[in-house]
Amino acid sequence: MSAVDSKMLATLTARCALLGATLHALPDDGGRAEFIVSRWALTKGFSTLAEVEAWLARFEGGK
């Protein structure tokens, strides 16, 4: 899996947890990092942590 900013991953994981969601960093078929957010019946995949952060900002109400 490619290099992942562990501090940003930890921060986004915590932000997800505050919303009752989980964030997992997994390798995709090519060995690159893929980020999966799950909350209730919603499961969404992202290619970068920046995409996760932008989605969270919308989901949190633009905080």
C-alpha atoms as a printed R data frame, in Angstrom:
   type eleno elety resid chain resno       x      y      z
1  ATOM     1    CA   MET     A     1   0.000  0.000  0.000
2  ATOM     2    CA   SER     A     2   1.348  3.433 -0.881
3  ATOM     3    CA   ALA     A     3   2.427  5.851  1.839
4  ATOM     4    CA   VAL     A     4  -0.474  7.182  3.890
5  ATOM     5    CA   ASP     A     5  -0.322 10.201  6.207
6  ATOM     6    CA   SER     A     6  -0.963  8.381  9.485
7  ATOM     7    CA   LYS     A     7  -1.826 11.556 11.436
8  ATOM     8    CA   MET     A     8  -4.428 12.613  8.861
9  ATOM     9    CA   LEU     A     9  -5.803  9.060  8.748
10 ATOM    10    CA   ALA     A    10  -6.134  9.028 12.554
11 ATOM    11    CA   THR     A    11  -7.870 12.427 12.540
12 ATOM    12    CA   LEU     A    12 -10.326 11.411  9.831
13 ATOM    13    CA   THR     A    13 -10.975  8.076 11.564
14 ATOM    14    CA   ALA     A    14 -11.860  9.993 14.740
15 ATOM    15    CA   ARG     A    15 -14.116 12.409 12.846
16 ATOM    16    CA   CYS     A    16 -15.908  9.455 11.279
17 ATOM    17    CA   ALA     A    17 -16.317  7.831 14.691
18 ATOM    18    CA   LEU     A    18 -17.969 10.980 16.032
19 ATOM    19    CA   LEU     A    19 -20.604 10.512 13.304
20 ATOM    20    CA   GLY     A    20 -21.047  6.821 14.087
21 ATOM    21    CA   ALA     A    21 -19.095  5.750 10.995
22 ATOM    22    CA   THR     A    22 -15.954  3.725 10.436
23 ATOM    23    CA   LEU     A    23 -13.012  4.508  8.147
24 ATOM    24    CA   HIS     A    24 -10.744  1.747  6.884
25 ATOM    25    CA   ALA     A    25  -7.575  2.089  4.812
26 ATOM    26    CA   LEU     A    26  -7.149 -0.985  2.617
27 ATOM    27    CA   PRO     A    27  -5.010 -1.826 -0.397
28 ATOM    28    CA   ASP     A    28  -6.865 -1.971 -3.704
29 ATOM    29    CA   ASP     A    29  -6.116 -4.549 -6.396
30 ATOM    30    CA   GLY     A    30  -3.127 -2.490 -7.579
31 ATOM    31    CA   GLY     A    31  -1.658 -2.111 -4.089
32 ATOM    32    CA   ARG     A    32  -2.663  1.547 -3.758
33 ATOM    33    CA   ALA     A    33  -4.483  2.798 -0.681
34 ATOM    34    CA   GLU     A    34  -8.269  2.821 -0.823
35 ATOM    35    CA   PHE     A    35 -10.367  4.386  1.922
36 ATOM    36    CA   ILE     A    36 -13.763  2.943  2.833
37 ATOM    37    CA   VAL     A    37 -16.290  4.790  5.005
38 ATOM    38    CA   SER     A    38 -19.283  2.877  6.375
39 ATOM    39    CA   ARG     A    39 -22.238  4.158  8.351
40 ATOM    40    CA   TRP     A    40 -25.416  2.147  8.680
41 ATOM    41    CA   ALA     A    41 -26.308  0.997  5.129
42 ATOM    42    CA   LEU     A    42 -23.941  3.526  3.490
43 ATOM    43    CA   THR     A    43 -20.563  2.320  2.240
44 ATOM    44    CA   LYS     A    44 -18.471  4.713  0.172
45 ATOM    45    CA   GLY     A    45 -14.989  4.293 -1.293
46 ATOM    46    CA   PHE     A    46 -12.403  7.025 -1.820
47 ATOM    47    CA   SER     A    47  -9.009  7.134 -3.529
48 ATOM    48    CA   THR     A    48  -7.423  9.790 -1.294
49 ATOM    49    CA   LEU     A    49  -7.698 11.116  2.237
50 ATOM    50    CA   ALA     A    50  -8.470 14.546  0.766
51 ATOM    51    CA   GLU     A    51 -11.608 13.059 -0.814
52 ATOM    52    CA   VAL     A    52 -12.589 11.573  2.555
53 ATOM    53    CA   GLU     A    53 -12.028 14.942  4.233
54 ATOM    54    CA   ALA     A    54 -14.155 16.796  1.649
55 ATOM    55    CA   TRP     A    55 -16.962 14.238  1.979
56 ATOM    56    CA   LEU     A    56 -16.839 14.473  5.767
57 ATOM    57    CA   ALA     A    57 -17.057 18.276  5.624
58 ATOM    58    CA   ARG     A    58 -20.276 17.990  3.592
59 ATOM    59    CA   PHE     A    59 -21.609 15.198  5.802
60 ATOM    60    CA   GLU     A    60 -20.863 17.133  8.998
61 ATOM    61    CA   GLY     A    61 -22.737 20.128  7.659
62 ATOM    62    CA   GLY     A    62 -19.800 22.182  6.414
63 ATOM    63    CA   LYS     A    63 -17.924 22.511  9.689
